Amino acid sequence: KLAGKNTFAFYSADMTRLARRRLELEEALTTGLARKQFELFYQPVWDVASGQLKGAEALLRWRHPEWGLVSPVEFIPLAEETGLITELGGWVLEEAARQIRQWQDQGLDPGVVAFNVSSKQLKRGHFPGFLRQVVTEVGVSPRYLEVELTESSLLALGDRTTELLSEIRETGARLAIDDFGTGYSSLSYLRRFKVDKLKIDRSFVSELSSEGGGLGIVKAIIAMGQAMDLEVQAEGVELDSQLQVLAELGCDSFQGYLKAAPMPAAEFAELLVRES
C-alpha cells in the first residue's frame, strides 16, 4: 500500500515487524506528548570569521522511558504522517521561547535560536498568530527566534506561501530556508519570499573534503546569498578543512560536530557562560 496502487509485493516477516513497530511508535508518540517525554537539545551556531557563538538550533529529542533516546529520523516522519507534528511543533516553539527567556533572566544572551516548522504546521491553524501569542505570553522578543522551513515545505504551501511568510516576518521573527540546494531552488522564489538566511545542506558540506561536486554548489549558494544580502550558514561541519574552505568562500556561520554536538539546555547554558 505504501508503494501506491497497481503494484504487488511478496510478503516477508520484515513487513509484519515494521508494521508492528509503526503501531508501537504511533501509540508511544501520543503518550509521550501527554507525559512530557520530549525535550530540546541545542546545537551551537558559530561565526565563521570570528569563531564567536551566535546562537543555536533547537532540535527535538524524545527520551522514551524504555527505549531511551529515539532517533528523530524514526519518529519525525511518523509524526508528519499522523498529524501529530502540529502539536509537537507547537510545543517546540513554546519550549524554545520559554528557554530563551529563562537564559535571559539568568543574565545570559543565547543569540538567535532557530527551530524547524513543517508545512502541515503552517497549514493548520494560524501559525503567525500562534507565534505572536507565544512570545507575548512568555515575554521574549521575536527577534531571538528563527523559523526554519525546507524548500519542499515551501512548495507544499502552494499559493499561500508568500502570504504566510510575510505574516511570519511581520511578527519580528527571522526566516531561514533549511537544507538549501536539495529541493527546488529558484531565484524568483527567494526574491518573493524575502528570507534572512540560507542553510547549506550537510550533504554538500561533507563533499568539500572529497572529490565530489560539493565545492561548486557551496560556492554558488554563498555567492547567491551575498548577492541577495542573505546570511549563509553551513550545516554538518566536521573537519577543519571544511571550515577553512567555508571561510575562504565568505560563509557567514556554521554548525557541526567540529565545534559542538547538540546538547541539553543546561550544557548550552554552561557554554554561554564560558563564551561570554
Secondary structure, DSSP 8 states (H G I E B T S, - for coil): -TT-SS------HHHHHHHHHHHHHHHHHHHHHHTT-EEEEEEEEEETTT--EEEEEEEEEEEETTTEEE-HHHHHHHHHHHTHHHHHHHHHHHHHHHHHHHHHHTT----EEEEE--HHHHHTTTHHHHHHHHHHHHT--GGGEEEEEEHHHHHHTGGGHHHHHHHHHHTT-EEEEEEETSS---HHHHHHH--SEEEE-HHHHHGGGSSSTHHHHHHHHHHHHHHTT-EEEE----SHHHHHHHHHHT--EE-STTT---EEHHHHHHHHHHH-
